[in-house]
Amino acid sequence: MAQLVLITREGCCLCQGLEEKLTASAVLFERIDVDSHPQLLTRFDLEVPVLLLRQGEAEAVLPRVSPRLSPPQLRAWLEQLGAL
């Protein structure tokens, strides 16, 4: 089963906006603070927010989400990508 992961940072307005839209869309996701994981910090430091799709050991970085998407549009976009 696929798992959606939001790589975020405290104090990041784009991260907070995406997290709020995911929650409003009733999308289940895991939230990880990039600053608490050295490997993720090295990989995604200035790129947050980042959405990852994990399936077992495999992991795919999803395209950057437009902050202009509404919660229903975000859900439809994730469904199109096969993330839901």
PDB file with SEQRES, HELIX, SHEET and CRYST1 records, atoms N, CA, C and O in Angstrom:
SEQRES   1 A   84  MET ALA GLN LEU VAL LEU ILE THR ARG GLU GLY CYS CYS          
SEQRES   2 A   84  LEU CYS GLN GLY LEU GLU GLU LYS LEU THR ALA SER ALA          
SEQRES   3 A   84  VAL LEU PHE GLU ARG ILE ASP VAL ASP SER HIS PRO GLN          
SEQRES   4 A   84  LEU LEU THR ARG PHE ASP LEU GLU VAL PRO VAL LEU LEU          
SEQRES   5 A   84  LEU ARG GLN GLY GLU ALA GLU ALA VAL LEU PRO ARG VAL          
SEQRES   6 A   84  SER PRO ARG LEU SER PRO PRO GLN LEU ARG ALA TRP LEU          
SEQRES   7 A   84  GLU GLN LEU GLY ALA LEU                                      
HELIX    1 AA1 CYS A   13  ALA A   24  1                                  12    
HELIX    2 AA2 VAL A   34  SER A   36  5                                   3    
HELIX    3 AA3 PRO A   38  PHE A   44  1                                   7    
HELIX    4 AA4 PRO A   71  GLN A   80  1                                  10    
SHEET    1 AA1 4 GLU A  30  ASP A  33  0                                        
SHEET    2 AA1 4 ALA A   2  THR A   8  1                                        
SHEET    3 AA1 4 VAL A  50  GLN A  55 -1                                        
SHEET    4 AA1 4 ALA A  58  VAL A  61 -1                                        
CRYST1    1.000    1.000    1.000  90.00  90.00  90.00 P 1           1          
ATOM      1  N   MET A   1       0.831  -1.184   0.000  1.00  0.00           N  
ATOM      2  CA  MET A   1       0.000   0.000   0.000  1.00  0.00           C  
ATOM      3  C   MET A   1       0.877   1.250   0.000  1.00  0.00           C  
ATOM      4  O   MET A   1       1.879   1.308   0.712  1.00  0.00           O  
ATOM      5  N   ALA A   2       0.504   2.237  -0.789  1.00  0.00           N  
ATOM      6  CA  ALA A   2       1.266   3.473  -0.906  1.00  0.00           C  
ATOM      7  C   ALA A   2       1.031   4.373   0.296  1.00  0.00           C  
ATOM      8  O   ALA A   2      -0.061   4.412   0.862  1.00  0.00           O  
ATOM      9  N   GLN A   3       2.078   5.094   0.673  1.00  0.00           N  
ATOM     10  CA  GLN A   3       1.999   6.034   1.784  1.00  0.00           C  
ATOM     11  C   GLN A   3       2.493   7.392   1.301  1.00  0.00           C  
ATOM     12  O   GLN A   3       3.570   7.498   0.713  1.00  0.00           O  
ATOM     13  N   LEU A   4       1.702   8.422   1.552  1.00  0.00           N  
ATOM     14  CA  LEU A   4       2.064   9.782   1.191  1.00  0.00           C  
ATOM     15  C   LEU A   4       2.797  10.410   2.370  1.00  0.00           C  
ATOM     16  O   LEU A   4       2.349  10.314   3.512  1.00  0.00           O  
ATOM     17  N   VAL A   5       3.933  11.056   2.084  1.00  0.00           N  
ATOM     18  CA  VAL A   5       4.757  11.665   3.129  1.00  0.00           C  
ATOM     19  C   VAL A   5       4.983  13.125   2.764  1.00  0.00           C  
ATOM     20  O   VAL A   5       5.384  13.436   1.642  1.00  0.00           O  
ATOM     21  N   LEU A   6       4.727  14.011   3.708  1.00  0.00           N  
ATOM     22  CA  LEU A   6       4.982  15.435   3.532  1.00  0.00           C  
ATOM     23  C   LEU A   6       6.254  15.789   4.281  1.00  0.00           C  
ATOM     24  O   LEU A   6       6.317  15.673   5.505  1.00  0.00           O  
ATOM     25  N   ILE A   7       7.268  16.224   3.538  1.00  0.00           N  
ATOM     26  CA  ILE A   7       8.504  16.704   4.138  1.00  0.00           C  
ATOM     27  C   ILE A   7       8.313  18.209   4.325  1.00  0.00           C  
ATOM     28  O   ILE A   7       8.085  18.936   3.358  1.00  0.00           O  
ATOM     29  N   THR A   8       8.407  18.664   5.552  1.00  0.00           N  
ATOM     30  CA  THR A   8       8.028  20.030   5.897  1.00  0.00           C  
ATOM     31  C   THR A   8       9.062  20.664   6.817  1.00  0.00           C  
ATOM     32  O   THR A   8      10.053  20.032   7.186  1.00  0.00           O  
ATOM     33  N   ARG A   9       8.823  21.901   7.177  1.00  0.00           N  
ATOM     34  CA  ARG A   9       9.703  22.618   8.102  1.00  0.00           C  
ATOM     35  C   ARG A   9       8.850  23.565   8.936  1.00  0.00           C  
ATOM     36  O   ARG A   9       7.944  24.216   8.417  1.00  0.00           O  
ATOM     37  N   GLU A  10       9.141  23.636  10.218  1.00  0.00           N  
ATOM     38  CA  GLU A  10       8.456  24.586  11.100  1.00  0.00           C  
ATOM     39  C   GLU A  10       8.708  26.004  10.597  1.00  0.00           C  
ATOM     40  O   GLU A  10       9.829  26.348  10.225  1.00  0.00           O  
ATOM     41  N   GLY A  11       7.664  26.816  10.589  1.00  0.00           N  
ATOM     42  CA  GLY A  11       7.792  28.210  10.182  1.00  0.00           C  
ATOM     43  C   GLY A  11       7.747  28.451   8.686  1.00  0.00           C  
ATOM     44  O   GLY A  11       7.896  29.591   8.245  1.00  0.00           O  
ATOM     45  N   CYS A  12       7.545  27.408   7.896  1.00  0.00           N  
ATOM     46  CA  CYS A  12       7.479  27.532   6.429  1.00  0.00           C  
ATOM     47  C   CYS A  12       6.018  27.718   6.028  1.00  0.00           C  
ATOM     48  O   CYS A  12       5.200  26.820   6.227  1.00  0.00           O  
ATOM     49  N   CYS A  13       5.686  28.882   5.463  1.00  0.00           N  
ATOM     50  CA  CYS A  13       4.286  29.153   5.112  1.00  0.00           C  
ATOM     51  C   CYS A  13       3.796  28.252   3.971  1.00  0.00           C  
ATOM     52  O   CYS A  13       2.626  27.868   3.961  1.00  0.00           O  
ATOM     53  N   LEU A  14       4.657  27.909   3.018  1.00  0.00           N  
ATOM     54  CA  LEU A  14       4.248  27.000   1.939  1.00  0.00           C  
ATOM     55  C   LEU A  14       3.975  25.605   2.498  1.00  0.00           C  
ATOM     56  O   LEU A  14       3.032  24.935   2.076  1.00  0.00           O  
ATOM     57  N   CYS A  15       4.800  25.174   3.442  1.00  0.00           N  
ATOM     58  CA  CYS A  15       4.606  23.870   4.079  1.00  0.00           C  
ATOM     59  C   CYS A  15       3.287  23.841   4.841  1.00  0.00           C  
ATOM     60  O   CYS A  15       2.518  22.885   4.739  1.00  0.00           O  
ATOM     61  N   GLN A  16       3.041  24.878   5.591  1.00  0.00           N  
ATOM     62  CA  GLN A  16       1.813  24.954   6.382  1.00  0.00           C  
ATOM     63  C   GLN A  16       0.589  24.965   5.469  1.00  0.00           C  
ATOM     64  O   GLN A  16      -0.408  24.305   5.761  1.00  0.00           O  
ATOM     65  N   GLY A  17       0.659  25.711   4.366  1.00  0.00           N  
ATOM     66  CA  GLY A  17      -0.459  25.763   3.431  1.00  0.00           C  
ATOM     67  C   GLY A  17      -0.755  24.407   2.816  1.00  0.00           C  
ATOM     68  O   GLY A  17      -1.917  24.016   2.702  1.00  0.00           O  
ATOM     69  N   LEU A  18       0.299  23.676   2.414  1.00  0.00           N  
ATOM     70  CA  LEU A  18       0.091  22.359   1.817  1.00  0.00           C  
ATOM     71  C   LEU A  18      -0.454  21.380   2.851  1.00  0.00           C  
ATOM     72  O   LEU A  18      -1.331  20.574   2.541  1.00  0.00           O  
ATOM     73  N   GLU A  19       0.055  21.444   4.062  1.00  0.00           N  
ATOM     74  CA  GLU A  19      -0.442  20.558   5.120  1.00  0.00           C  
ATOM     75  C   GLU A  19      -1.930  20.821   5.382  1.00  0.00           C  
ATOM     76  O   GLU A  19      -2.704  19.878   5.543  1.00  0.00           O  
ATOM     77  N   GLU A  20      -2.325  22.076   5.425  1.00  0.00           N  
ATOM     78  CA  GLU A  20      -3.735  22.424   5.643  1.00  0.00           C  
ATOM     79  C   GLU A  20      -4.614  21.916   4.502  1.00  0.00           C  
ATOM     80  O   GLU A  20      -5.720  21.430   4.739  1.00  0.00           O  
ATOM     81  N   LYS A  21      -4.126  22.026   3.269  1.00  0.00           N  
ATOM     82  CA  LYS A  21      -4.908  21.558   2.117  1.00  0.00           C  
ATOM     83  C   LYS A  21      -5.022  20.036   2.098  1.00  0.00           C  
ATOM     84  O   LYS A  21      -6.076  19.499   1.756  1.00  0.00           O  
ATOM     85  N   LEU A  22      -3.954  19.344   2.461  1.00  0.00           N  
ATOM     86  CA  LEU A  22      -4.013  17.886   2.538  1.00  0.00           C  
ATOM     87  C   LEU A  22      -5.024  17.453   3.588  1.00  0.00           C  
ATOM     88  O   LEU A  22      -5.816  16.540   3.356  1.00  0.00           O  
ATOM     89  N   THR A  23      -4.995  18.106   4.737  1.00  0.00           N  
ATOM     90  CA  THR A  23      -5.930  17.796   5.810  1.00  0.00           C  
ATOM     91  C   THR A  23      -7.365  18.083   5.379  1.00  0.00           C  
ATOM     92  O   THR A  23      -8.259  17.271   5.615  1.00  0.00           O  
ATOM     93  N   ALA A  24      -7.585  19.234   4.748  1.00  0.00           N  
ATOM     94  CA  ALA A  24      -8.927  19.610   4.279  1.00  0.00           C  
ATOM     95  C   ALA A  24      -9.430  18.669   3.193  1.00  0.00           C  
ATOM     96  O   ALA A  24     -10.638  18.511   3.019  1.00  0.00           O  
ATOM     97  N   SER A  25      -8.511  18.045   2.463  1.00  0.00           N  
ATOM     98  CA  SER A  25      -8.868  17.113   1.390  1.00  0.00           C  
ATOM     99  C   SER A  25      -9.121  15.708   1.914  1.00  0.00           C  
ATOM    100  O   SER A  25      -9.429  14.805   1.135  1.00  0.00           O  
ATOM    101  N   ALA A  26      -8.997  15.511   3.211  1.00  0.00           N  
ATOM    102  CA  ALA A  26      -9.151  14.197   3.846  1.00  0.00           C  
ATOM    103  C   ALA A  26      -8.135  13.200   3.297  1.00  0.00           C  
ATOM    104  O   ALA A  26      -8.440  12.021   3.115  1.00  0.00           O  
ATOM    105  N   VAL A  27      -6.927  13.686   3.036  1.00  0.00           N  
ATOM    106  CA  VAL A  27      -5.842  12.836   2.552  1.00  0.00           C  
ATOM    107  C   VAL A  27      -5.011  12.397   3.757  1.00  0.00           C  
ATOM    108  O   VAL A  27      -4.599  13.226   4.569  1.00  0.00           O  
ATOM    109  N   LEU A  28      -4.769  11.105   3.865  1.00  0.00           N  
ATOM    110  CA  LEU A  28      -3.916  10.585   4.930  1.00  0.00           C  
ATOM    111  C   LEU A  28      -2.460  10.743   4.521  1.00  0.00           C  
ATOM    112  O   LEU A  28      -2.077  10.391   3.405  1.00  0.00           O  
ATOM    113  N   PHE A  29      -1.651  11.275   5.432  1.00  0.00           N  
ATOM    114  CA  PHE A  29      -0.239  11.473   5.127  1.00  0.00           C  
ATOM    115  C   PHE A  29       0.558  11.460   6.414  1.00  0.00           C  
ATOM    116  O   PHE A  29       0.028  11.690   7.501  1.00  0.00           O  
ATOM    117  N   GLU A  30       1.845  11.186   6.265  1.00  0.00           N  
ATOM    118  CA  GLU A  30       2.782  11.275   7.378  1.00  0.00           C  
ATOM    119  C   GLU A  30       3.525  12.593   7.223  1.00  0.00           C  
ATOM    120  O   GLU A  30       3.914  12.956   6.113  1.00  0.00           O  
ATOM    121  N   ARG A  31       3.726  13.307   8.311  1.00  0.00           N  
ATOM    122  CA  ARG A  31       4.434  14.588   8.297  1.00  0.00           C  
ATOM    123  C   ARG A  31       5.799  14.386   8.925  1.00  0.00           C  
ATOM    124  O   ARG A  31       5.904  13.861  10.034  1.00  0.00           O  
ATOM    125  N   ILE A  32       6.858  14.803   8.214  1.00  0.00           N  
ATOM    126  CA  ILE A  32       8.216  14.694   8.732  1.00  0.00           C  
ATOM    127  C   ILE A  32       8.877  16.064   8.639  1.00  0.00           C  
ATOM    128  O   ILE A  32       8.886  16.689   7.579  1.00  0.00           O  
ATOM    129  N   ASP A  33       9.431  16.525   9.764  1.00  0.00           N  
ATOM    130  CA  ASP A  33      10.163  17.787   9.790  1.00  0.00           C  
ATOM    131  C   ASP A  33      11.564  17.538   9.238  1.00  0.00           C  
ATOM    132  O   ASP A  33      12.322  16.744   9.794  1.00  0.00           O  
ATOM    133  N   VAL A  34      11.899  18.208   8.158  1.00  0.00           N  
ATOM    134  CA  VAL A  34      13.175  18.003   7.474  1.00  0.00           C  
ATOM    135  C   VAL A  34      14.361  18.289   8.395  1.00  0.00           C  
ATOM    136  O   VAL A  34      15.412  17.662   8.262  1.00  0.00           O  
ATOM    137  N   ASP A  35      14.203  19.227   9.322  1.00  0.00           N  
ATOM    138  CA  ASP A  35      15.311  19.602  10.193  1.00  0.00           C  
ATOM    139  C   ASP A  35      15.629  18.565  11.267  1.00  0.00           C  
ATOM    140  O   ASP A  35      16.671  18.649  11.916  1.00  0.00           O  
ATOM    141  N   SER A  36      14.751  17.600  11.458  1.00  0.00           N  
ATOM    142  CA  SER A  36      15.007  16.564  12.461  1.00  0.00           C  
ATOM    143  C   SER A  36      15.582  15.282  11.850  1.00  0.00           C  
ATOM    144  O   SER A  36      15.805  14.307  12.568  1.00  0.00           O  
ATOM    145  N   HIS A  37      15.823  15.273  10.546  1.00  0.00           N  
ATOM    146  CA  HIS A  37      16.375  14.098   9.864  1.00  0.00           C  
ATOM    147  C   HIS A  37      17.549  14.530   8.980  1.00  0.00           C  
ATOM    148  O   HIS A  37      17.324  15.093   7.908  1.00  0.00           O  
ATOM    149  N   PRO A  38      18.783  14.285   9.395  1.00  0.00           N  
ATOM    150  CA  PRO A  38      19.954  14.745   8.645  1.00  0.00           C  
ATOM    151  C   PRO A  38      19.975  14.318   7.172  1.00  0.00           C  
ATOM    152  O   PRO A  38      20.375  15.101   6.310  1.00  0.00           O  
ATOM    153  N   GLN A  39      19.549  13.084   6.876  1.00  0.00           N  
ATOM    154  CA  GLN A  39      19.557  12.637   5.482  1.00  0.00           C  
ATOM    155  C   GLN A  39      18.545  13.423   4.650  1.00  0.00           C  
ATOM    156  O   GLN A  39      18.839  13.817   3.521  1.00  0.00           O  
ATOM    157  N   LEU A  40      17.363  13.648   5.204  1.00  0.00           N  
ATOM    158  CA  LEU A  40      16.356  14.425   4.482  1.00  0.00           C  
ATOM    159  C   LEU A  40      16.774  15.876   4.356  1.00  0.00           C  
ATOM    160  O   LEU A  40      16.503  16.512   3.337  1.00  0.00           O  
ATOM    161  N   LEU A  41      17.429  16.409   5.376  1.00  0.00           N  
ATOM    162  CA  LEU A  41      17.901  17.786   5.332  1.00  0.00           C  
ATOM    163  C   LEU A  41      18.913  17.971   4.204  1.00  0.00           C  
ATOM    164  O   LEU A  41      18.863  18.960   3.473  1.00  0.00           O  
ATOM    165  N   THR A  42      19.825  17.021   4.070  1.00  0.00           N  
ATOM    166  CA  THR A  42      20.807  17.085   2.988  1.00  0.00           C  
ATOM    167  C   THR A  42      20.119  17.022   1.623  1.00  0.00           C  
ATOM    168  O   THR A  42      20.520  17.710   0.684  1.00  0.00           O  
ATOM    169  N   ARG A  43      19.110  16.214   1.527  1.00  0.00           N  
ATOM    170  CA  ARG A  43      18.429  15.990   0.239  1.00  0.00           C  
ATOM    171  C   ARG A  43      17.425  17.087  -0.126  1.00  0.00           C  
ATOM    172  O   ARG A  43      17.322  17.455  -1.296  1.00  0.00           O  
ATOM    173  N   PHE A  44      16.687  17.614   0.848  1.00  0.00           N  
ATOM    174  CA  PHE A  44      15.562  18.513   0.547  1.00  0.00           C  
ATOM    175  C   PHE A  44      15.616  19.871   1.238  1.00  0.00           C  
ATOM    176  O   PHE A  44      14.601  20.567   1.268  1.00  0.00           O  
ATOM    177  N   ASP A  45      16.724  20.265   1.779  1.00  0.00           N  
ATOM    178  CA  ASP A  45      16.821  21.455   2.618  1.00  0.00           C  
ATOM    179  C   ASP A  45      16.029  22.658   2.101  1.00  0.00           C  
ATOM    180  O   ASP A  45      15.139  23.139   2.802  1.00  0.00           O  
ATOM    181  N   LEU A  46      16.315  23.143   0.938  1.00  0.00           N  
ATOM    182  CA  LEU A  46      15.669  24.348   0.416  1.00  0.00           C  
ATOM    183  C   LEU A  46      14.484  24.056  -0.495  1.00  0.00           C  
ATOM    184  O   LEU A  46      13.929  24.973  -1.099  1.00  0.00           O  
ATOM    185  N   GLU A  47      14.093  22.792  -0.602  1.00  0.00           N  
ATOM    186  CA  GLU A  47      13.016  22.412  -1.513  1.00  0.00           C  
ATOM    187  C   GLU A  47      11.674  22.177  -0.837  1.00  0.00           C  
ATOM    188  O   GLU A  47      10.684  21.921  -1.522  1.00  0.00           O  
ATOM    189  N   VAL A  48      11.613  22.257   0.478  1.00  0.00           N  
ATOM    190  CA  VAL A  48      10.355  21.982   1.173  1.00  0.00           C  
ATOM    191  C   VAL A  48       9.295  23.001   0.786  1.00  0.00           C  
ATOM    192  O   VAL A  48       9.627  24.158   0.528  1.00  0.00           O  
ATOM    193  N   PRO A  49       8.051  22.608   0.741  1.00  0.00           N  
ATOM    194  CA  PRO A  49       7.506  21.292   1.047  1.00  0.00           C  
ATOM    195  C   PRO A  49       7.711  20.309  -0.108  1.00  0.00           C  
ATOM    196  O   PRO A  49       7.694  20.682  -1.281  1.00  0.00           O  
ATOM    197  N   VAL A  50       7.902  19.054   0.261  1.00  0.00           N  
ATOM    198  CA  VAL A  50       8.089  17.979  -0.703  1.00  0.00           C  
ATOM    199  C   VAL A  50       7.103  16.870  -0.351  1.00  0.00           C  
ATOM    200  O   VAL A  50       6.929  16.525   0.818  1.00  0.00           O  
ATOM    201  N   LEU A  51       6.461  16.319  -1.378  1.00  0.00           N  
ATOM    202  CA  LEU A  51       5.598  15.154  -1.188  1.00  0.00           C  
ATOM    203  C   LEU A  51       6.311  13.931  -1.743  1.00  0.00           C  
ATOM    204  O   LEU A  51       6.779  13.932  -2.882  1.00  0.00           O  
ATOM    205  N   LEU A  52       6.386  12.895  -0.929  1.00  0.00           N  
ATOM    206  CA  LEU A  52       6.966  11.613  -1.341  1.00  0.00           C  
ATOM    207  C   LEU A  52       5.861  10.572  -1.362  1.00  0.00           C  
ATOM    208  O   LEU A  52       4.930  10.613  -0.558  1.00  0.00           O  
ATOM    209  N   LEU A  53       5.979   9.649  -2.287  1.00  0.00           N  
ATOM    210  CA  LEU A  53       5.089   8.503  -2.323  1.00  0.00           C  
ATOM    211  C   LEU A  53       5.940   7.276  -2.058  1.00  0.00           C  
ATOM    212  O   LEU A  53       6.811   6.931  -2.857  1.00  0.00           O  
ATOM    213  N   ARG A  54       5.686   6.615  -0.931  1.00  0.00           N  
ATOM    214  CA  ARG A  54       6.441   5.423  -0.555  1.00  0.00           C  
ATOM    215  C   ARG A  54       5.584   4.196  -0.767  1.00  0.00           C  
ATOM    216  O   ARG A  54       4.425   4.139  -0.357  1.00  0.00           O  
ATOM    217  N   GLN A  55       6.187   3.210  -1.421  1.00  0.00           N  
ATOM    218  CA  GLN A  55       5.552   1.912  -1.625  1.00  0.00           C  
ATOM    219  C   GLN A  55       6.590   0.861  -1.276  1.00  0.00           C  
ATOM    220  O   GLN A  55       7.467   0.538  -2.076  1.00  0.00           O  
ATOM    221  N   GLY A  56       6.473   0.338  -0.075  1.00  0.00           N  
ATOM    222  CA  GLY A  56       7.480  -0.613   0.390  1.00  0.00           C  
ATOM    223  C   GLY A  56       8.822   0.079   0.505  1.00  0.00           C  
ATOM    224  O   GLY A  56       8.941   1.092   1.194  1.00  0.00           O  
ATOM    225  N   GLU A  57       9.829  -0.451  -0.158  1.00  0.00           N  
ATOM    226  CA  GLU A  57      11.165   0.138  -0.154  1.00  0.00           C  
ATOM    227  C   GLU A  57      11.318   1.225  -1.213  1.00  0.00           C  
ATOM    228  O   GLU A  57      12.264   2.010  -1.161  1.00  0.00           O  
ATOM    229  N   ALA A  58      10.394   1.278  -2.175  1.00  0.00           N  
ATOM    230  CA  ALA A  58      10.478   2.265  -3.254  1.00  0.00           C  
ATOM    231  C   ALA A  58       9.931   3.605  -2.790  1.00  0.00           C  
ATOM    232  O   ALA A  58       9.020   3.676  -1.965  1.00  0.00           O  
ATOM    233  N   GLU A  59      10.514   4.667  -3.342  1.00  0.00           N  
ATOM    234  CA  GLU A  59      10.110   6.016  -2.973  1.00  0.00           C  
ATOM    235  C   GLU A  59      10.178   6.914  -4.213  1.00  0.00           C  
ATOM    236  O   GLU A  59      11.157   6.881  -4.959  1.00  0.00           O  
ATOM    237  N   ALA A  60       9.137   7.707  -4.420  1.00  0.00           N  
ATOM    238  CA  ALA A  60       9.109   8.628  -5.556  1.00  0.00           C  
ATOM    239  C   ALA A  60       8.786  10.028  -5.052  1.00  0.00           C  
ATOM    240  O   ALA A  60       7.874  10.216  -4.248  1.00  0.00           O  
ATOM    241  N   VAL A  61       9.542  11.004  -5.533  1.00  0.00           N  
ATOM    242  CA  VAL A  61       9.258  12.400  -5.216  1.00  0.00           C  
ATOM    243  C   VAL A  61       8.207  12.871  -6.202  1.00  0.00           C  
ATOM    244  O   VAL A  61       8.398  12.775  -7.414  1.00  0.00           O  
ATOM    245  N   LEU A  62       7.093  13.380  -5.683  1.00  0.00           N  
ATOM    246  CA  LEU A  62       6.028  13.877  -6.558  1.00  0.00           C  
ATOM    247  C   LEU A  62       6.382  15.274  -7.052  1.00  0.00           C  
ATOM    248  O   LEU A  62       7.148  15.984  -6.400  1.00  0.00           O  
ATOM    249  N   PRO A  63       5.836  15.674  -8.192  1.00  0.00           N  
ATOM    250  CA  PRO A  63       6.087  17.035  -8.691  1.00  0.00           C  
ATOM    251  C   PRO A  63       5.645  18.071  -7.662  1.00  0.00           C  
ATOM    252  O   PRO A  63       4.765  17.814  -6.840  1.00  0.00           O  
ATOM    253  N   ARG A  64       6.262  19.234  -7.722  1.00  0.00           N  
ATOM    254  CA  ARG A  64       5.923  20.322  -6.800  1.00  0.00           C  
ATOM    255  C   ARG A  64       4.458  20.694  -6.953  1.00  0.00           C  
ATOM    256  O   ARG A  64       3.943  20.809  -8.065  1.00  0.00           O  
ATOM    257  N   VAL A  65       3.803  20.877  -5.829  1.00  0.00           N  
ATOM    258  CA  VAL A  65       2.377  21.201  -5.797  1.00  0.00           C  
ATOM    259  C   VAL A  65       2.206  22.714  -5.919  1.00  0.00           C  
ATOM    260  O   VAL A  65       2.865  23.480  -5.216  1.00  0.00           O  
ATOM    261  N   SER A  66       1.320  23.133  -6.814  1.00  0.00           N  
ATOM    262  CA  SER A  66       1.017  24.554  -6.938  1.00  0.00           C  
ATOM    263  C   SER A  66       0.279  25.032  -5.695  1.00  0.00           C  
ATOM    264  O   SER A  66      -0.695  24.401  -5.286  1.00  0.00           O  
ATOM    265  N   PRO A  67       0.719  26.133  -5.082  1.00  0.00           N  
ATOM    266  CA  PRO A  67       0.006  26.646  -3.913  1.00  0.00           C  
ATOM    267  C   PRO A  67      -1.373  27.195  -4.262  1.00  0.00           C  
ATOM    268  O   PRO A  67      -2.154  27.521  -3.367  1.00  0.00           O  
ATOM    269  N   ARG A  68      -1.678  27.300  -5.545  1.00  0.00           N  
ATOM    270  CA  ARG A  68      -2.975  27.821  -5.980  1.00  0.00           C  
ATOM    271  C   ARG A  68      -4.072  26.760  -6.027  1.00  0.00           C  
ATOM    272  O   ARG A  68      -5.246  27.090  -6.191  1.00  0.00           O  
ATOM    273  N   LEU A  69      -3.697  25.490  -5.884  1.00  0.00           N  
ATOM    274  CA  LEU A  69      -4.702  24.439  -5.919  1.00  0.00           C  
ATOM    275  C   LEU A  69      -5.597  24.502  -4.690  1.00  0.00           C  
ATOM    276  O   LEU A  69      -5.123  24.701  -3.571  1.00  0.00           O  
ATOM    277  N   SER A  70      -6.873  24.332  -4.906  1.00  0.00           N  
ATOM    278  CA  SER A  70      -7.811  24.226  -3.785  1.00  0.00           C  
ATOM    279  C   SER A  70      -7.720  22.801  -3.240  1.00  0.00           C  
ATOM    280  O   SER A  70      -7.173  21.925  -3.910  1.00  0.00           O  
ATOM    281  N   PRO A  71      -8.241  22.553  -2.043  1.00  0.00           N  
ATOM    282  CA  PRO A  71      -8.207  21.185  -1.513  1.00  0.00           C  
ATOM    283  C   PRO A  71      -8.831  20.143  -2.457  1.00  0.00           C  
ATOM    284  O   PRO A  71      -8.241  19.076  -2.631  1.00  0.00           O  
ATOM    285  N   PRO A  72     -10.004  20.405  -3.078  1.00  0.00           N  
ATOM    286  CA  PRO A  72     -10.531  19.402  -4.012  1.00  0.00           C  
ATOM    287  C   PRO A  72      -9.634  19.202  -5.245  1.00  0.00           C  
ATOM    288  O   PRO A  72      -9.498  18.085  -5.744  1.00  0.00           O  
ATOM    289  N   GLN A  73      -9.032  20.279  -5.723  1.00  0.00           N  
ATOM    290  CA  GLN A  73      -8.123  20.157  -6.866  1.00  0.00           C  
ATOM    291  C   GLN A  73      -6.884  19.364  -6.483  1.00  0.00           C  
ATOM    292  O   GLN A  73      -6.386  18.563  -7.274  1.00  0.00           O  
ATOM    293  N   LEU A  74      -6.384  19.584  -5.270  1.00  0.00           N  
ATOM    294  CA  LEU A  74      -5.219  18.841  -4.788  1.00  0.00           C  
ATOM    295  C   LEU A  74      -5.535  17.356  -4.717  1.00  0.00           C  
ATOM    296  O   LEU A  74      -4.737  16.528  -5.155  1.00  0.00           O  
ATOM    297  N   ARG A  75      -6.685  17.018  -4.171  1.00  0.00           N  
ATOM    298  CA  ARG A  75      -7.084  15.606  -4.082  1.00  0.00           C  
ATOM    299  C   ARG A  75      -7.190  14.984  -5.479  1.00  0.00           C  
ATOM    300  O   ARG A  75      -6.711  13.872  -5.699  1.00  0.00           O  
ATOM    301  N   ALA A  76      -7.815  15.695  -6.418  1.00  0.00           N  
ATOM    302  CA  ALA A  76      -7.945  15.183  -7.787  1.00  0.00           C  
ATOM    303  C   ALA A  76      -6.557  15.008  -8.430  1.00  0.00           C  
ATOM    304  O   ALA A  76      -6.326  14.026  -9.135  1.00  0.00           O  
ATOM    305  N   TRP A  77      -5.664  15.922  -8.200  1.00  0.00           N  
ATOM    306  CA  TRP A  77      -4.300  15.854  -8.740  1.00  0.00           C  
ATOM    307  C   TRP A  77      -3.579  14.626  -8.190  1.00  0.00           C  
ATOM    308  O   TRP A  77      -2.919  13.900  -8.933  1.00  0.00           O  
ATOM    309  N   LEU A  78      -3.711  14.401  -6.882  1.00  0.00           N  
ATOM    310  CA  LEU A  78      -3.077  13.235  -6.265  1.00  0.00           C  
ATOM    311  C   LEU A  78      -3.678  11.937  -6.794  1.00  0.00           C  
ATOM    312  O   LEU A  78      -2.962  10.954  -6.985  1.00  0.00           O  
ATOM    313  N   GLU A  79      -4.983  11.930  -7.032  1.00  0.00           N  
ATOM    314  CA  GLU A  79      -5.629  10.746  -7.617  1.00  0.00           C  
ATOM    315  C   GLU A  79      -5.117  10.484  -9.023  1.00  0.00           C  
ATOM    316  O   GLU A  79      -4.875   9.334  -9.389  1.00  0.00           O  
ATOM    317  N   GLN A  80      -4.950  11.539  -9.817  1.00  0.00           N  
ATOM    318  CA  GLN A  80      -4.408  11.397 -11.186  1.00  0.00           C  
ATOM    319  C   GLN A  80      -3.010  10.783 -11.178  1.00  0.00           C  
ATOM    320  O   GLN A  80      -2.663   9.984 -12.048  1.00  0.00           O  
ATOM    321  N   LEU A  81      -2.212  11.171 -10.178  1.00  0.00           N  
ATOM    322  CA  LEU A  81      -0.838  10.652 -10.069  1.00  0.00           C  
ATOM    323  C   LEU A  81      -0.800   9.235  -9.507  1.00  0.00           C  
ATOM    324  O   LEU A  81       0.252   8.597  -9.503  1.00  0.00           O  
ATOM    325  N   GLY A  82      -1.936   8.742  -9.035  1.00  0.00           N  
ATOM    326  CA  GLY A  82      -1.977   7.419  -8.434  1.00  0.00           C  
ATOM    327  C   GLY A  82      -1.486   7.393  -7.007  1.00  0.00           C  
ATOM    328  O   GLY A  82      -1.131   6.337  -6.483  1.00  0.00           O  
ATOM    329  N   ALA A  83      -1.463   8.568  -6.367  1.00  0.00           N  
ATOM    330  CA  ALA A  83      -0.988   8.649  -4.996  1.00  0.00           C  
ATOM    331  C   ALA A  83      -2.072   8.318  -3.982  1.00  0.00           C  
ATOM    332  O   ALA A  83      -1.778   8.121  -2.803  1.00  0.00           O  
ATOM    333  N   LEU A  84      -3.331   8.254  -4.431  1.00  0.00           N  
ATOM    334  CA  LEU A  84      -4.444   7.926  -3.527  1.00  0.00           C  
ATOM    335  C   LEU A  84      -5.164   6.694  -4.016  1.00  0.00           C  
ATOM    336  O   LEU A  84      -6.130   6.255  -3.393  1.00  0.00           O  
TER     337      LEU A  84                                                      
END                                                                             
